[in-house]
Amino acid sequence: MKRTVRLTALVLVASMVAGCVPRRLFWSSDGQRVAIISEDGLHIGDAVGKLSGVVAEDVTLVAWIPDSHRFLAVHETTVAT
């Protein structure tokens, strides 16, 4: 019984902690590029540390295409209707 309670408590704590930390770095599949979501917008960087200017604003999620040259980004917008 104690083991079940401990395991349940551990799962609850782990899920709360995992949900509180937003993901900000998205590496391409070849590891040569990274998409970084910062306070001012989306930046693209390379393996040696070169960082672009803001590529897009209000991005919440990035997924790289398998060729590692293109990516998809989720941008949320509020509309009236």
C-alpha positions as CSV (number, residue, x, y, z in Angstrom):
1,M,0.0,0.0,0.0
2,K,2.8,2.4,0.9
3,R,4.6,1.7,-2.4
4,T,1.4,2.6,-4.4
5,V,1.0,5.8,-2.5
6,R,4.6,6.8,-3.0
7,L,4.5,5.9,-6.7
8,T,1.3,7.9,-7.2
9,A,2.8,10.9,-5.4
10,L,6.0,10.6,-7.5
11,V,4.0,10.6,-10.8
12,L,1.9,13.6,-9.7
13,V,5.0,15.6,-8.7
14,A,6.8,14.7,-11.9
15,S,3.8,15.7,-14.1
16,M,3.5,19.0,-12.3
17,V,7.2,19.9,-12.7
18,A,7.2,18.8,-16.3
19,G,4.2,21.0,-17.1
20,C,5.7,24.1,-15.5
21,V,8.8,24.4,-17.7
22,P,8.1,25.6,-21.2
23,R,10.3,24.2,-23.9
24,R,12.4,26.9,-25.5
25,L,15.0,25.1,-27.6
26,F,14.3,22.9,-30.6
27,W,17.2,21.2,-32.3
28,S,17.1,20.1,-35.9
29,S,17.5,16.4,-36.6
30,D,21.1,16.8,-37.8
31,G,22.0,18.9,-34.7
32,Q,23.4,21.8,-36.8
33,R,20.6,24.3,-36.2
34,V,18.5,25.3,-33.2
35,A,15.2,27.3,-33.0
36,I,15.1,29.4,-29.8
37,I,11.9,30.9,-28.5
38,S,12.8,34.0,-26.4
39,E,10.8,36.8,-24.9
40,D,11.1,38.9,-28.1
41,G,10.4,36.1,-30.6
42,L,11.9,33.2,-32.5
43,H,15.6,33.1,-33.3
44,I,17.5,30.6,-35.4
45,G,21.0,29.6,-34.3
46,D,23.7,27.2,-35.6
47,A,26.1,24.8,-33.9
48,V,28.9,27.4,-33.5
49,G,26.7,29.9,-31.7
50,K,25.7,32.3,-34.5
51,L,22.2,33.7,-33.7
52,S,19.8,35.3,-36.1
53,G,17.6,38.3,-35.4
54,V,13.9,37.8,-34.7
55,V,12.4,35.5,-37.4
56,A,8.8,35.5,-36.0
57,E,6.9,36.8,-33.0
58,D,4.5,35.1,-30.7
59,V,5.7,31.5,-31.6
60,T,4.8,28.8,-29.1
61,L,6.1,25.6,-30.7
62,V,8.6,24.6,-33.4
63,A,9.1,21.4,-35.3
64,W,11.9,20.8,-37.8
65,I,11.3,19.1,-41.1
66,P,13.6,16.0,-41.5
67,D,15.9,17.7,-44.0
68,S,16.9,20.1,-41.1
69,H,16.7,23.2,-43.5
70,R,13.0,24.1,-42.8
71,F,10.7,24.1,-39.8
72,L,7.1,24.6,-38.9
73,A,6.2,27.1,-36.2
74,V,3.0,27.6,-34.3
75,H,1.8,31.2,-34.0
76,E,-1.2,32.0,-32.0
77,T,-3.5,35.0,-32.8
78,T,-6.7,36.2,-31.3
79,V,-9.5,37.1,-33.7
80,A,-12.8,38.8,-33.2
81,T,-15.0,36.2,-35.0
